[in-house]
Amino acid sequence: MKAVCVHRHIRFSYTHDLNRLMTELYPATEDMPDFTKDLEVLSGYAVSGRYPGFDEPVTEEEWQQAVRIAKTVLDWATSIIANG
């Protein structure tokens, strides 16, 4: 998401809060991609991944969900950057 901000010449916050970054990319919330509602899931891993043992272990289902969301965001960002 930060790469998309750089590509679009948008100044962004130094944060791991993906919802905040999406708001910086799309100030008009009706223009946000559909996956935006799932970003809260990924944002939680930004902190828990830095402090092992702080949270409960991730289940297989949670891991698969996080990978699916991350792939969706990566595909979206790649498409925007590749298409100018």
C-alpha positions as CSV (number, residue, x, y, z in Angstrom):
1,M,0.0,0.0,0.0
2,K,2.9,2.3,0.7
3,A,4.2,1.5,-2.8
4,V,0.9,2.7,-4.3
5,C,1.2,5.9,-2.2
6,V,4.7,6.5,-3.6
7,H,3.5,5.6,-7.2
8,R,0.7,8.2,-6.8
9,H,2.9,10.8,-5.2
10,I,0.8,10.7,-2.0
11,R,2.5,11.4,1.3
12,F,1.7,8.6,3.8
13,S,1.9,8.1,7.5
14,Y,4.6,6.0,9.0
15,T,2.2,3.4,10.4
16,H,1.3,-0.2,10.1
17,D,-2.4,0.6,10.3
18,L,-3.6,-0.5,6.9
19,N,-7.0,1.1,7.3
20,R,-5.3,4.5,7.9
21,L,-3.1,4.0,4.8
22,M,-6.2,3.1,2.7
23,T,-7.9,6.3,3.9
24,E,-4.9,8.3,2.7
25,L,-5.2,6.6,-0.7
26,Y,-8.9,7.0,-0.9
27,P,-10.2,10.0,1.1
28,A,-13.7,9.3,-0.4
29,T,-14.5,6.0,1.3
30,E,-17.0,5.0,-1.4
31,D,-14.0,4.6,-3.8
32,M,-12.2,2.1,-1.6
33,P,-11.6,-1.4,-2.8
34,D,-13.9,-4.2,-1.5
35,F,-11.1,-5.8,0.5
36,T,-10.7,-2.8,2.7
37,K,-13.1,-4.4,5.3
38,D,-10.5,-7.2,5.8
39,L,-7.5,-4.9,6.4
40,E,-8.0,-5.0,10.2
41,V,-7.1,-8.6,10.2
42,L,-3.7,-7.9,8.6
43,S,-3.0,-4.8,10.7
44,G,-3.1,-6.9,13.9
45,Y,-0.3,-9.1,12.7
46,A,2.0,-6.1,12.3
47,V,2.3,-5.8,16.1
48,S,1.9,-9.5,17.1
49,G,4.5,-10.6,14.7
50,R,7.1,-8.3,16.3
51,Y,6.4,-9.7,19.8
52,P,6.3,-13.5,19.7
53,G,4.5,-15.0,22.7
54,F,2.4,-11.9,23.3
55,D,-0.7,-13.3,21.6
56,E,-2.2,-16.7,21.2
57,P,-0.8,-18.8,18.4
58,V,-2.4,-18.4,15.0
59,T,-4.6,-21.2,13.8
60,E,-4.3,-22.7,10.4
61,E,-7.6,-21.0,9.4
62,E,-6.4,-17.6,10.6
63,W,-3.1,-18.1,8.8
64,Q,-5.0,-19.0,5.5
65,Q,-7.3,-16.0,5.9
66,A,-4.3,-13.6,6.4
67,V,-2.5,-15.0,3.4
68,R,-5.6,-14.7,1.2
69,I,-6.1,-11.0,2.3
70,A,-2.4,-10.2,1.8
71,K,-2.4,-11.8,-1.7
72,T,-5.5,-9.7,-2.6
73,V,-3.8,-6.5,-1.4
74,L,-0.5,-7.4,-3.2
75,D,-2.4,-8.2,-6.5
76,W,-4.3,-4.9,-6.2
77,A,-1.1,-2.9,-5.6
78,T,0.7,-4.7,-8.4
79,S,-2.1,-4.0,-10.8
80,I,-2.2,-0.3,-10.0
81,I,1.5,0.2,-10.3
82,A,1.8,-1.9,-13.5
83,N,-1.1,0.0,-15.2
84,G,0.3,3.4,-14.4
